[in-house]
Amino acid sequence: MRILKEWTYKHLRVTIMEMNAKTIIKLEDGLLEQTYKLRDDVIQNLGQLDEKMTDAFYDNATKIFEHMKENSRSAFEKTDTFDDEFDVII
């Protein structure tokens, strides 16, 4: 895997990589990430990729991150159950 380019767009970390005849776009928002894999015949060069990654693309990715955060919170948020407490030993 070879990193071709990295930058920050607002609060998102963007990394463009190349591996096995694929261009990989990785977007990171804190602990969450989205990955898009494209065949090399879809994107010919980085300039063409820059044209495709518009504000609308980033806005949609941000909305997906918001849904991911909500899903993560609802699935993994610690509840106030006391099952994890130890018995009192005197």
PyMOL Python script that loads the backbone (N, CA, C, O; Angstrom):
from pymol import cmd

cmd.read_pdbstr("""\
ATOM      1  N   MET A   1       0.853  -1.167   0.000  1.00  0.00           N
ATOM      2  CA  MET A   1       0.000   0.000   0.000  1.00  0.00           C
ATOM      3  C   MET A   1       0.902   1.233   0.000  1.00  0.00           C
ATOM      4  O   MET A   1       1.859   1.332   0.768  1.00  0.00           O
ATOM      5  N   ARG A   2       0.569   2.149  -0.870  1.00  0.00           N
ATOM      6  CA  ARG A   2       1.359   3.363  -0.998  1.00  0.00           C
ATOM      7  C   ARG A   2       0.466   4.577  -0.804  1.00  0.00           C
ATOM      8  O   ARG A   2      -0.573   4.705  -1.451  1.00  0.00           O
ATOM      9  N   ILE A   3       0.878   5.471   0.095  1.00  0.00           N
ATOM     10  CA  ILE A   3       0.122   6.714   0.321  1.00  0.00           C
ATOM     11  C   ILE A   3       0.492   7.704  -0.770  1.00  0.00           C
ATOM     12  O   ILE A   3       1.665   8.020  -0.968  1.00  0.00           O
ATOM     13  N   LEU A   4      -0.529   8.193  -1.479  1.00  0.00           N
ATOM     14  CA  LEU A   4      -0.308   9.146  -2.562  1.00  0.00           C
ATOM     15  C   LEU A   4      -0.450  10.588  -2.094  1.00  0.00           C
ATOM     16  O   LEU A   4       0.273  11.474  -2.551  1.00  0.00           O
ATOM     17  N   LYS A   5      -1.398  10.819  -1.169  1.00  0.00           N
ATOM     18  CA  LYS A   5      -1.674  12.190  -0.753  1.00  0.00           C
ATOM     19  C   LYS A   5      -2.468  12.172   0.544  1.00  0.00           C
ATOM     20  O   LYS A   5      -3.267  11.265   0.778  1.00  0.00           O
ATOM     21  N   GLU A   6      -2.244  13.179   1.391  1.00  0.00           N
ATOM     22  CA  GLU A   6      -2.987  13.341   2.640  1.00  0.00           C
ATOM     23  C   GLU A   6      -3.322  14.815   2.827  1.00  0.00           C
ATOM     24  O   GLU A   6      -2.540  15.695   2.470  1.00  0.00           O
ATOM     25  N   TRP A   7      -4.501  15.068   3.394  1.00  0.00           N
ATOM     26  CA  TRP A   7      -4.873  16.435   3.733  1.00  0.00           C
ATOM     27  C   TRP A   7      -6.012  16.414   4.743  1.00  0.00           C
ATOM     28  O   TRP A   7      -6.569  15.364   5.062  1.00  0.00           O
ATOM     29  N   THR A   8      -6.337  17.592   5.229  1.00  0.00           N
ATOM     30  CA  THR A   8      -7.454  17.743   6.151  1.00  0.00           C
ATOM     31  C   THR A   8      -8.515  18.607   5.482  1.00  0.00           C
ATOM     32  O   THR A   8      -8.213  19.662   4.923  1.00  0.00           O
ATOM     33  N   TYR A   9      -9.749  18.151   5.546  1.00  0.00           N
ATOM     34  CA  TYR A   9     -10.883  18.918   5.052  1.00  0.00           C
ATOM     35  C   TYR A   9     -11.791  19.167   6.242  1.00  0.00           C
ATOM     36  O   TYR A   9     -12.418  18.243   6.760  1.00  0.00           O
ATOM     37  N   LYS A  10     -11.859  20.421   6.674  1.00  0.00           N
ATOM     38  CA  LYS A  10     -12.575  20.785   7.897  1.00  0.00           C
ATOM     39  C   LYS A  10     -12.072  19.902   9.034  1.00  0.00           C
ATOM     40  O   LYS A  10     -10.914  20.032   9.430  1.00  0.00           O
ATOM     41  N   HIS A  11     -12.898  19.014   9.571  1.00  0.00           N
ATOM     42  CA  HIS A  11     -12.457  18.163  10.677  1.00  0.00           C
ATOM     43  C   HIS A  11     -12.117  16.738  10.221  1.00  0.00           C
ATOM     44  O   HIS A  11     -11.782  15.890  11.048  1.00  0.00           O
ATOM     45  N   LEU A  12     -12.201  16.471   8.916  1.00  0.00           N
ATOM     46  CA  LEU A  12     -11.938  15.135   8.391  1.00  0.00           C
ATOM     47  C   LEU A  12     -10.489  14.997   7.946  1.00  0.00           C
ATOM     48  O   LEU A  12      -9.927  15.914   7.347  1.00  0.00           O
ATOM     49  N   ARG A  13      -9.895  13.868   8.237  1.00  0.00           N
ATOM     50  CA  ARG A  13      -8.555  13.534   7.745  1.00  0.00           C
ATOM     51  C   ARG A  13      -8.746  12.676   6.502  1.00  0.00           C
ATOM     52  O   ARG A  13      -9.427  11.652   6.558  1.00  0.00           O
ATOM     53  N   VAL A  14      -8.154  13.081   5.382  1.00  0.00           N
ATOM     54  CA  VAL A  14      -8.330  12.393   4.105  1.00  0.00           C
ATOM     55  C   VAL A  14      -6.983  11.804   3.676  1.00  0.00           C
ATOM     56  O   VAL A  14      -5.970  12.502   3.657  1.00  0.00           O
ATOM     57  N   THR A  15      -6.984  10.524   3.336  1.00  0.00           N
ATOM     58  CA  THR A  15      -5.785   9.860   2.851  1.00  0.00           C
ATOM     59  C   THR A  15      -6.134   9.140   1.554  1.00  0.00           C
ATOM     60  O   THR A  15      -7.123   8.411   1.480  1.00  0.00           O
ATOM     61  N   ILE A  16      -5.307   9.356   0.533  1.00  0.00           N
ATOM     62  CA  ILE A  16      -5.466   8.674  -0.747  1.00  0.00           C
ATOM     63  C   ILE A  16      -4.324   7.678  -0.866  1.00  0.00           C
ATOM     64  O   ILE A  16      -3.153   8.034  -0.737  1.00  0.00           O
ATOM     65  N   MET A  17      -4.689   6.412  -1.118  1.00  0.00           N
ATOM     66  CA  MET A  17      -3.689   5.353  -1.222  1.00  0.00           C
ATOM     67  C   MET A  17      -3.882   4.583  -2.516  1.00  0.00           C
ATOM     68  O   MET A  17      -4.925   4.670  -3.165  1.00  0.00           O
ATOM     69  N   GLU A  18      -2.859   3.832  -2.874  1.00  0.00           N
ATOM     70  CA  GLU A  18      -2.904   2.985  -4.047  1.00  0.00           C
ATOM     71  C   GLU A  18      -2.464   1.586  -3.633  1.00  0.00           C
ATOM     72  O   GLU A  18      -1.444   1.419  -2.965  1.00  0.00           O
ATOM     73  N   MET A  19      -3.256   0.563  -4.042  1.00  0.00           N
ATOM     74  CA  MET A  19      -2.891  -0.801  -3.711  1.00  0.00           C
ATOM     75  C   MET A  19      -3.594  -1.755  -4.670  1.00  0.00           C
ATOM     76  O   MET A  19      -4.802  -1.649  -4.878  1.00  0.00           O
ATOM     77  N   ASN A  20      -2.851  -2.675  -5.247  1.00  0.00           N
ATOM     78  CA  ASN A  20      -3.409  -3.728  -6.106  1.00  0.00           C
ATOM     79  C   ASN A  20      -4.373  -3.193  -7.163  1.00  0.00           C
ATOM     80  O   ASN A  20      -5.511  -3.650  -7.263  1.00  0.00           O
ATOM     81  N   ALA A  21      -3.920  -2.244  -7.934  1.00  0.00           N
ATOM     82  CA  ALA A  21      -4.707  -1.661  -9.026  1.00  0.00           C
ATOM     83  C   ALA A  21      -6.002  -1.015  -8.532  1.00  0.00           C
ATOM     84  O   ALA A  21      -6.998  -0.984  -9.254  1.00  0.00           O
ATOM     85  N   LYS A  22      -5.985  -0.504  -7.310  1.00  0.00           N
ATOM     86  CA  LYS A  22      -7.130   0.210  -6.749  1.00  0.00           C
ATOM     87  C   LYS A  22      -6.648   1.526  -6.146  1.00  0.00           C
ATOM     88  O   LYS A  22      -5.541   1.619  -5.616  1.00  0.00           O
ATOM     89  N   THR A  23      -7.501   2.533  -6.238  1.00  0.00           N
ATOM     90  CA  THR A  23      -7.292   3.785  -5.523  1.00  0.00           C
ATOM     91  C   THR A  23      -8.203   3.739  -4.305  1.00  0.00           C
ATOM     92  O   THR A  23      -9.395   3.457  -4.428  1.00  0.00           O
ATOM     93  N   ILE A  24      -7.654   4.010  -3.146  1.00  0.00           N
ATOM     94  CA  ILE A  24      -8.398   3.925  -1.898  1.00  0.00           C
ATOM     95  C   ILE A  24      -8.494   5.312  -1.291  1.00  0.00           C
ATOM     96  O   ILE A  24      -7.486   5.995  -1.112  1.00  0.00           O
ATOM     97  N   ILE A  25      -9.721   5.724  -0.976  1.00  0.00           N
ATOM     98  CA  ILE A  25      -9.963   6.999  -0.303  1.00  0.00           C
ATOM     99  C   ILE A  25     -10.369   6.663   1.124  1.00  0.00           C
ATOM    100  O   ILE A  25     -11.366   5.975   1.344  1.00  0.00           O
ATOM    101  N   LYS A  26      -9.601   7.145   2.092  1.00  0.00           N
ATOM    102  CA  LYS A  26      -9.942   6.904   3.491  1.00  0.00           C
ATOM    103  C   LYS A  26     -10.231   8.236   4.160  1.00  0.00           C
ATOM    104  O   LYS A  26      -9.409   9.152   4.133  1.00  0.00           O
ATOM    105  N   LEU A  27     -11.412   8.332   4.760  1.00  0.00           N
ATOM    106  CA  LEU A  27     -11.822   9.514   5.511  1.00  0.00           C
ATOM    107  C   LEU A  27     -11.876   9.125   6.979  1.00  0.00           C
ATOM    108  O   LEU A  27     -12.434   8.085   7.328  1.00  0.00           O
ATOM    109  N   GLU A  28     -11.297   9.957   7.840  1.00  0.00           N
ATOM    110  CA  GLU A  28     -11.297   9.686   9.272  1.00  0.00           C
ATOM    111  C   GLU A  28     -11.911  10.850  10.032  1.00  0.00           C
ATOM    112  O   GLU A  28     -11.650  12.017   9.739  1.00  0.00           O
ATOM    113  N   ASP A  29     -12.729  10.505  11.010  1.00  0.00           N
ATOM    114  CA  ASP A  29     -13.315  11.474  11.922  1.00  0.00           C
ATOM    115  C   ASP A  29     -13.165  10.885  13.320  1.00  0.00           C
ATOM    116  O   ASP A  29     -14.002  10.099  13.765  1.00  0.00           O
ATOM    117  N   GLY A  30     -12.102  11.267  14.001  1.00  0.00           N
ATOM    118  CA  GLY A  30     -11.814  10.691  15.313  1.00  0.00           C
ATOM    119  C   GLY A  30     -11.519   9.214  15.183  1.00  0.00           C
ATOM    120  O   GLY A  30     -10.618   8.825  14.440  1.00  0.00           O
ATOM    121  N   LEU A  31     -12.268   8.381  15.898  1.00  0.00           N
ATOM    122  CA  LEU A  31     -12.054   6.943  15.872  1.00  0.00           C
ATOM    123  C   LEU A  31     -12.793   6.247  14.727  1.00  0.00           C
ATOM    124  O   LEU A  31     -12.613   5.048  14.512  1.00  0.00           O
ATOM    125  N   LEU A  32     -13.609   6.978  14.007  1.00  0.00           N
ATOM    126  CA  LEU A  32     -14.393   6.397  12.918  1.00  0.00           C
ATOM    127  C   LEU A  32     -13.717   6.644  11.575  1.00  0.00           C
ATOM    128  O   LEU A  32     -13.034   7.650  11.385  1.00  0.00           O
ATOM    129  N   GLU A  33     -13.916   5.711  10.647  1.00  0.00           N
ATOM    130  CA  GLU A  33     -13.378   5.919   9.309  1.00  0.00           C
ATOM    131  C   GLU A  33     -14.303   5.326   8.252  1.00  0.00           C
ATOM    132  O   GLU A  33     -15.035   4.366   8.494  1.00  0.00           O
ATOM    133  N   GLN A  34     -14.241   5.935   7.073  1.00  0.00           N
ATOM    134  CA  GLN A  34     -14.949   5.447   5.894  1.00  0.00           C
ATOM    135  C   GLN A  34     -13.897   5.179   4.833  1.00  0.00           C
ATOM    136  O   GLN A  34     -12.950   5.950   4.679  1.00  0.00           O
ATOM    137  N   THR A  35     -14.063   4.091   4.106  1.00  0.00           N
ATOM    138  CA  THR A  35     -13.118   3.738   3.058  1.00  0.00           C
ATOM    139  C   THR A  35     -13.865   3.494   1.762  1.00  0.00           C
ATOM    140  O   THR A  35     -14.862   2.771   1.730  1.00  0.00           O
ATOM    141  N   TYR A  36     -13.373   4.104   0.690  1.00  0.00           N
ATOM    142  CA  TYR A  36     -13.922   3.922  -0.642  1.00  0.00           C
ATOM    143  C   TYR A  36     -12.822   3.333  -1.516  1.00  0.00           C
ATOM    144  O   TYR A  36     -11.725   3.887  -1.584  1.00  0.00           O
ATOM    145  N   LYS A  37     -13.099   2.223  -2.182  1.00  0.00           N
ATOM    146  CA  LYS A  37     -12.128   1.586  -3.066  1.00  0.00           C
ATOM    147  C   LYS A  37     -12.619   1.711  -4.506  1.00  0.00           C
ATOM    148  O   LYS A  37     -13.752   1.355  -4.828  1.00  0.00           O
ATOM    149  N   LEU A  38     -11.744   2.222  -5.355  1.00  0.00           N
ATOM    150  CA  LEU A  38     -12.083   2.447  -6.758  1.00  0.00           C
ATOM    151  C   LEU A  38     -11.085   1.713  -7.646  1.00  0.00           C
ATOM    152  O   LEU A  38      -9.884   1.725  -7.377  1.00  0.00           O
ATOM    153  N   ARG A  39     -11.579   1.077  -8.698  1.00  0.00           N
ATOM    154  CA  ARG A  39     -10.665   0.474  -9.671  1.00  0.00           C
ATOM    155  C   ARG A  39      -9.879   1.600 -10.349  1.00  0.00           C
ATOM    156  O   ARG A  39     -10.363   2.725 -10.469  1.00  0.00           O
ATOM    157  N   ASP A  40      -8.679   1.281 -10.782  1.00  0.00           N
ATOM    158  CA  ASP A  40      -7.832   2.300 -11.404  1.00  0.00           C
ATOM    159  C   ASP A  40      -8.420   2.882 -12.679  1.00  0.00           C
ATOM    160  O   ASP A  40      -8.058   3.992 -13.070  1.00  0.00           O
ATOM    161  N   ASP A  41      -9.328   2.150 -13.341  1.00  0.00           N
ATOM    162  CA  ASP A  41      -9.919   2.695 -14.555  1.00  0.00           C
ATOM    163  C   ASP A  41     -10.991   3.750 -14.265  1.00  0.00           C
ATOM    164  O   ASP A  41     -11.451   4.431 -15.181  1.00  0.00           O
ATOM    165  N   VAL A  42     -11.393   3.888 -12.991  1.00  0.00           N
ATOM    166  CA  VAL A  42     -12.386   4.902 -12.609  1.00  0.00           C
ATOM    167  C   VAL A  42     -11.712   6.265 -12.448  1.00  0.00           C
ATOM    168  O   VAL A  42     -12.246   7.282 -12.892  1.00  0.00           O
ATOM    169  N   ILE A  43     -10.553   6.282 -11.820  1.00  0.00           N
ATOM    170  CA  ILE A  43      -9.790   7.519 -11.597  1.00  0.00           C
ATOM    171  C   ILE A  43      -8.423   7.374 -12.266  1.00  0.00           C
ATOM    172  O   ILE A  43      -7.662   6.459 -11.952  1.00  0.00           O
ATOM    173  N   GLN A  44      -8.127   8.269 -13.173  1.00  0.00           N
ATOM    174  CA  GLN A  44      -6.874   8.178 -13.919  1.00  0.00           C
ATOM    175  C   GLN A  44      -5.706   8.882 -13.216  1.00  0.00           C
ATOM    176  O   GLN A  44      -4.554   8.466 -13.343  1.00  0.00           O
ATOM    177  N   ASN A  45      -6.019   9.968 -12.461  1.00  0.00           N
ATOM    178  CA  ASN A  45      -4.956  10.721 -11.787  1.00  0.00           C
ATOM    179  C   ASN A  45      -5.540  11.477 -10.595  1.00  0.00           C
ATOM    180  O   ASN A  45      -6.758  11.550 -10.430  1.00  0.00           O
ATOM    181  N   LEU A  46      -4.665  12.031  -9.775  1.00  0.00           N
ATOM    182  CA  LEU A  46      -5.110  12.734  -8.571  1.00  0.00           C
ATOM    183  C   LEU A  46      -5.904  13.993  -8.886  1.00  0.00           C
ATOM    184  O   LEU A  46      -6.799  14.362  -8.126  1.00  0.00           O
ATOM    185  N   GLY A  47      -5.595  14.647  -9.979  1.00  0.00           N
ATOM    186  CA  GLY A  47      -6.348  15.834 -10.379  1.00  0.00           C
ATOM    187  C   GLY A  47      -7.809  15.499 -10.640  1.00  0.00           C
ATOM    188  O   GLY A  47      -8.709  16.240 -10.244  1.00  0.00           O
ATOM    189  N   GLN A  48      -8.028  14.386 -11.303  1.00  0.00           N
ATOM    190  CA  GLN A  48      -9.390  13.939 -11.572  1.00  0.00           C
ATOM    191  C   GLN A  48     -10.108  13.585 -10.271  1.00  0.00           C
ATOM    192  O   GLN A  48     -11.301  13.849 -10.118  1.00  0.00           O
ATOM    193  N   LEU A  49      -9.376  12.990  -9.346  1.00  0.00           N
ATOM    194  CA  LEU A  49      -9.958  12.650  -8.048  1.00  0.00           C
ATOM    195  C   LEU A  49     -10.350  13.912  -7.282  1.00  0.00           C
ATOM    196  O   LEU A  49     -11.418  13.960  -6.671  1.00  0.00           O
ATOM    197  N   ASP A  50      -9.495  14.929  -7.313  1.00  0.00           N
ATOM    198  CA  ASP A  50      -9.803  16.201  -6.647  1.00  0.00           C
ATOM    199  C   ASP A  50     -11.100  16.810  -7.175  1.00  0.00           C
ATOM    200  O   ASP A  50     -11.877  17.384  -6.411  1.00  0.00           O
ATOM    201  N   GLU A  51     -11.330  16.685  -8.478  1.00  0.00           N
ATOM    202  CA  GLU A  51     -12.558  17.216  -9.077  1.00  0.00           C
ATOM    203  C   GLU A  51     -13.794  16.477  -8.579  1.00  0.00           C
ATOM    204  O   GLU A  51     -14.858  17.075  -8.417  1.00  0.00           O
ATOM    205  N   LYS A  52     -13.655  15.186  -8.340  1.00  0.00           N
ATOM    206  CA  LYS A  52     -14.796  14.366  -7.905  1.00  0.00           C
ATOM    207  C   LYS A  52     -15.127  14.571  -6.430  1.00  0.00           C
ATOM    208  O   LYS A  52     -16.278  14.400  -6.027  1.00  0.00           O
ATOM    209  N   MET A  53     -14.144  14.930  -5.628  1.00  0.00           N
ATOM    210  CA  MET A  53     -14.353  15.075  -4.185  1.00  0.00           C
ATOM    211  C   MET A  53     -14.804  16.507  -3.881  1.00  0.00           C
ATOM    212  O   MET A  53     -14.026  17.346  -3.426  1.00  0.00           O
ATOM    213  N   THR A  54     -16.066  16.748  -4.147  1.00  0.00           N
ATOM    214  CA  THR A  54     -16.656  18.075  -4.003  1.00  0.00           C
ATOM    215  C   THR A  54     -17.152  18.291  -2.569  1.00  0.00           C
ATOM    216  O   THR A  54     -17.107  17.386  -1.736  1.00  0.00           O
ATOM    217  N   ASP A  55     -17.625  19.509  -2.303  1.00  0.00           N
ATOM    218  CA  ASP A  55     -18.221  19.798  -0.995  1.00  0.00           C
ATOM    219  C   ASP A  55     -19.393  18.865  -0.715  1.00  0.00           C
ATOM    220  O   ASP A  55     -19.598  18.451   0.426  1.00  0.00           O
ATOM    221  N   ALA A  56     -20.167  18.530  -1.755  1.00  0.00           N
ATOM    222  CA  ALA A  56     -21.304  17.623  -1.583  1.00  0.00           C
ATOM    223  C   ALA A  56     -20.823  16.238  -1.132  1.00  0.00           C
ATOM    224  O   ALA A  56     -21.459  15.608  -0.287  1.00  0.00           O
ATOM    225  N   PHE A  57     -19.708  15.766  -1.692  1.00  0.00           N
ATOM    226  CA  PHE A  57     -19.144  14.473  -1.284  1.00  0.00           C
ATOM    227  C   PHE A  57     -18.796  14.508   0.199  1.00  0.00           C
ATOM    228  O   PHE A  57     -19.153  13.598   0.948  1.00  0.00           O
ATOM    229  N   TYR A  58     -18.094  15.565   0.622  1.00  0.00           N
ATOM    230  CA  TYR A  58     -17.697  15.684   2.028  1.00  0.00           C
ATOM    231  C   TYR A  58     -18.910  15.857   2.948  1.00  0.00           C
ATOM    232  O   TYR A  58     -18.938  15.311   4.051  1.00  0.00           O
ATOM    233  N   ASP A  59     -19.907  16.613   2.494  1.00  0.00           N
ATOM    234  CA  ASP A  59     -21.123  16.789   3.301  1.00  0.00           C
ATOM    235  C   ASP A  59     -21.835  15.460   3.516  1.00  0.00           C
ATOM    236  O   ASP A  59     -22.294  15.168   4.621  1.00  0.00           O
ATOM    237  N   ASN A  60     -21.927  14.656   2.458  1.00  0.00           N
ATOM    238  CA  ASN A  60     -22.549  13.336   2.592  1.00  0.00           C
ATOM    239  C   ASN A  60     -21.734  12.438   3.523  1.00  0.00           C
ATOM    240  O   ASN A  60     -22.300  11.706   4.335  1.00  0.00           O
ATOM    241  N   ALA A  61     -20.415  12.496   3.405  1.00  0.00           N
ATOM    242  CA  ALA A  61     -19.556  11.692   4.282  1.00  0.00           C
ATOM    243  C   ALA A  61     -19.740  12.121   5.730  1.00  0.00           C
ATOM    244  O   ALA A  61     -19.769  11.277   6.626  1.00  0.00           O
ATOM    245  N   THR A  62     -19.864  13.419   5.970  1.00  0.00           N
ATOM    246  CA  THR A  62     -20.071  13.927   7.333  1.00  0.00           C
ATOM    247  C   THR A  62     -21.395  13.418   7.896  1.00  0.00           C
ATOM    248  O   THR A  62     -21.469  13.059   9.071  1.00  0.00           O
ATOM    249  N   LYS A  63     -22.443  13.384   7.068  1.00  0.00           N
ATOM    250  CA  LYS A  63     -23.731  12.847   7.516  1.00  0.00           C
ATOM    251  C   LYS A  63     -23.614  11.363   7.866  1.00  0.00           C
ATOM    252  O   LYS A  63     -24.196  10.902   8.849  1.00  0.00           O
ATOM    253  N   ILE A  64     -22.869  10.630   7.068  1.00  0.00           N
ATOM    254  CA  ILE A  64     -22.653   9.207   7.366  1.00  0.00           C
ATOM    255  C   ILE A  64     -21.914   9.057   8.689  1.00  0.00           C
ATOM    256  O   ILE A  64     -22.250   8.184   9.489  1.00  0.00           O
ATOM    257  N   PHE A  65     -20.912   9.900   8.929  1.00  0.00           N
ATOM    258  CA  PHE A  65     -20.194   9.854  10.209  1.00  0.00           C
ATOM    259  C   PHE A  65     -21.138  10.139  11.381  1.00  0.00           C
ATOM    260  O   PHE A  65     -21.035   9.507  12.432  1.00  0.00           O
ATOM    261  N   GLU A  66     -22.053  11.088  11.198  1.00  0.00           N
ATOM    262  CA  GLU A  66     -23.021  11.391  12.263  1.00  0.00           C
ATOM    263  C   GLU A  66     -23.874  10.169  12.576  1.00  0.00           C
ATOM    264  O   GLU A  66     -24.122   9.863  13.742  1.00  0.00           O
ATOM    265  N   HIS A  67     -24.326   9.467  11.531  1.00  0.00           N
ATOM    266  CA  HIS A  67     -25.113   8.239  11.740  1.00  0.00           C
ATOM    267  C   HIS A  67     -24.260   7.163  12.419  1.00  0.00           C
ATOM    268  O   HIS A  67     -24.743   6.440  13.291  1.00  0.00           O
ATOM    269  N   MET A  68     -23.007   7.064  12.022  1.00  0.00           N
ATOM    270  CA  MET A  68     -22.111   6.076  12.638  1.00  0.00           C
ATOM    271  C   MET A  68     -21.927   6.372  14.125  1.00  0.00           C
ATOM    272  O   MET A  68     -21.932   5.458  14.949  1.00  0.00           O
ATOM    273  N   LYS A  69     -21.765   7.648  14.462  1.00  0.00           N
ATOM    274  CA  LYS A  69     -21.607   8.028  15.867  1.00  0.00           C
ATOM    275  C   LYS A  69     -22.854   7.686  16.674  1.00  0.00           C
ATOM    276  O   LYS A  69     -22.758   7.153  17.779  1.00  0.00           O
ATOM    277  N   GLU A  70     -24.026   7.994  16.116  1.00  0.00           N
ATOM    278  CA  GLU A  70     -25.283   7.667  16.801  1.00  0.00           C
ATOM    279  C   GLU A  70     -25.408   6.157  17.002  1.00  0.00           C
ATOM    280  O   GLU A  70     -25.786   5.698  18.080  1.00  0.00           O
ATOM    281  N   ASN A  71     -25.096   5.403  15.978  1.00  0.00           N
ATOM    282  CA  ASN A  71     -25.177   3.950  16.045  1.00  0.00           C
ATOM    283  C   ASN A  71     -24.203   3.395  17.086  1.00  0.00           C
ATOM    284  O   ASN A  71     -24.545   2.497  17.855  1.00  0.00           O
ATOM    285  N   SER A  72     -23.010   3.931  17.096  1.00  0.00           N
ATOM    286  CA  SER A  72     -21.997   3.487  18.062  1.00  0.00           C
ATOM    287  C   SER A  72     -22.429   3.806  19.489  1.00  0.00           C
ATOM    288  O   SER A  72     -22.308   2.968  20.383  1.00  0.00           O
ATOM    289  N   ARG A  73     -22.932   5.015  19.697  1.00  0.00           N
ATOM    290  CA  ARG A  73     -23.393   5.401  21.031  1.00  0.00           C
ATOM    291  C   ARG A  73     -24.517   4.492  21.518  1.00  0.00           C
ATOM    292  O   ARG A  73     -24.495   4.022  22.656  1.00  0.00           O
ATOM    293  N   SER A  74     -25.493   4.251  20.658  1.00  0.00           N
ATOM    294  CA  SER A  74     -26.640   3.437  21.089  1.00  0.00           C
ATOM    295  C   SER A  74     -26.241   1.981  21.316  1.00  0.00           C
ATOM    296  O   SER A  74     -26.822   1.311  22.170  1.00  0.00           O
ATOM    297  N   ALA A  75     -25.277   1.491  20.580  1.00  0.00           N
ATOM    298  CA  ALA A  75     -24.884   0.090  20.717  1.00  0.00           C
ATOM    299  C   ALA A  75     -23.887  -0.141  21.850  1.00  0.00           C
ATOM    300  O   ALA A  75     -23.941  -1.171  22.522  1.00  0.00           O
ATOM    301  N   PHE A  76     -22.986   0.804  22.062  1.00  0.00           N
ATOM    302  CA  PHE A  76     -21.873   0.549  22.965  1.00  0.00           C
ATOM    303  C   PHE A  76     -21.795   1.458  24.184  1.00  0.00           C
ATOM    304  O   PHE A  76     -20.892   1.313  25.008  1.00  0.00           O
ATOM    305  N   GLU A  77     -22.726   2.386  24.306  1.00  0.00           N
ATOM    306  CA  GLU A  77     -22.699   3.293  25.446  1.00  0.00           C
ATOM    307  C   GLU A  77     -22.920   2.503  26.731  1.00  0.00           C
ATOM    308  O   GLU A  77     -23.799   1.644  26.803  1.00  0.00           O
ATOM    309  N   LYS A  78     -22.128   2.798  27.723  1.00  0.00           N
ATOM    310  CA  LYS A  78     -22.244   2.091  28.995  1.00  0.00           C
ATOM    311  C   LYS A  78     -23.553   2.486  29.671  1.00  0.00           C
ATOM    312  O   LYS A  78     -23.876   3.666  29.802  1.00  0.00           O
ATOM    313  N   THR A  79     -24.275   1.493  30.085  1.00  0.00           N
ATOM    314  CA  THR A  79     -25.534   1.748  30.779  1.00  0.00           C
ATOM    315  C   THR A  79     -25.261   1.825  32.271  1.00  0.00           C
ATOM    316  O   THR A  79     -24.183   1.450  32.732  1.00  0.00           O
ATOM    317  N   ASP A  80     -26.225   2.303  33.014  1.00  0.00           N
ATOM    318  CA  ASP A  80     -26.062   2.459  34.460  1.00  0.00           C
ATOM    319  C   ASP A  80     -26.503   1.217  35.222  1.00  0.00           C
ATOM    320  O   ASP A  80     -27.119   1.316  36.283  1.00  0.00           O
ATOM    321  N   THR A  81     -26.193   0.077  34.687  1.00  0.00           N
ATOM    322  CA  THR A  81     -26.500  -1.147  35.433  1.00  0.00           C
ATOM    323  C   THR A  81     -25.346  -1.417  36.395  1.00  0.00           C
ATOM    324  O   THR A  81     -24.212  -0.997  36.166  1.00  0.00           O
ATOM    325  N   PHE A  82     -25.655  -2.104  37.439  1.00  0.00           N
ATOM    326  CA  PHE A  82     -24.640  -2.358  38.460  1.00  0.00           C
ATOM    327  C   PHE A  82     -24.130  -3.793  38.404  1.00  0.00           C
ATOM    328  O   PHE A  82     -23.633  -4.312  39.403  1.00  0.00           O
ATOM    329  N   ASP A  83     -24.244  -4.425  37.269  1.00  0.00           N
ATOM    330  CA  ASP A  83     -23.782  -5.798  37.108  1.00  0.00           C
ATOM    331  C   ASP A  83     -22.272  -5.914  37.248  1.00  0.00           C
ATOM    332  O   ASP A  83     -21.762  -6.981  37.590  1.00  0.00           O
ATOM    333  N   ASP A  84     -21.546  -4.819  36.986  1.00  0.00           N
ATOM    334  CA  ASP A  84     -20.093  -4.860  37.020  1.00  0.00           C
ATOM    335  C   ASP A  84     -19.517  -4.674  38.427  1.00  0.00           C
ATOM    336  O   ASP A  84     -18.305  -4.778  38.617  1.00  0.00           O
ATOM    337  N   GLU A  85     -20.364  -4.405  39.399  1.00  0.00           N
ATOM    338  CA  GLU A  85     -19.870  -4.184  40.749  1.00  0.00           C
ATOM    339  C   GLU A  85     -19.553  -5.511  41.420  1.00  0.00           C
ATOM    340  O   GLU A  85     -20.169  -6.539  41.141  1.00  0.00           O
ATOM    341  N   PHE A  86     -18.583  -5.454  42.304  1.00  0.00           N
ATOM    342  CA  PHE A  86     -18.179  -6.639  43.054  1.00  0.00           C
ATOM    343  C   PHE A  86     -19.001  -6.780  44.313  1.00  0.00           C
ATOM    344  O   PHE A  86     -19.500  -5.795  44.857  1.00  0.00           O
ATOM    345  N   ASP A  87     -19.141  -8.015  44.776  1.00  0.00           N
ATOM    346  CA  ASP A  87     -19.807  -8.248  46.053  1.00  0.00           C
ATOM    347  C   ASP A  87     -18.949  -7.703  47.180  1.00  0.00           C
ATOM    348  O   ASP A  87     -17.721  -7.713  47.096  1.00  0.00           O
ATOM    349  N   VAL A  88     -19.594  -7.233  48.226  1.00  0.00           N
ATOM    350  CA  VAL A  88     -18.874  -6.717  49.384  1.00  0.00           C
ATOM    351  C   VAL A  88     -18.428  -7.899  50.245  1.00  0.00           C
ATOM    352  O   VAL A  88     -19.237  -8.730  50.659  1.00  0.00           O
ATOM    353  N   ILE A  89     -17.143  -7.950  50.498  1.00  0.00           N
ATOM    354  CA  ILE A  89     -16.588  -9.016  51.343  1.00  0.00           C
ATOM    355  C   ILE A  89     -16.053  -8.374  52.619  1.00  0.00           C
ATOM    356  O   ILE A  89     -15.216  -7.473  52.565  1.00  0.00           O
ATOM    357  N   ILE A  90     -16.538  -8.843  53.763  1.00  0.00           N
ATOM    358  CA  ILE A  90     -16.087  -8.281  55.030  1.00  0.00           C
ATOM    359  C   ILE A  90     -15.284  -9.307  55.780  1.00  0.00           C
ATOM    360  O   ILE A  90     -14.807  -9.034  56.881  1.00  0.00           O
TER     361      ILE A  90
END
""", "prot")
cmd.dss("prot")
cmd.show_as("cartoon", "prot")
cmd.util.cbc("prot")
cmd.orient("prot")
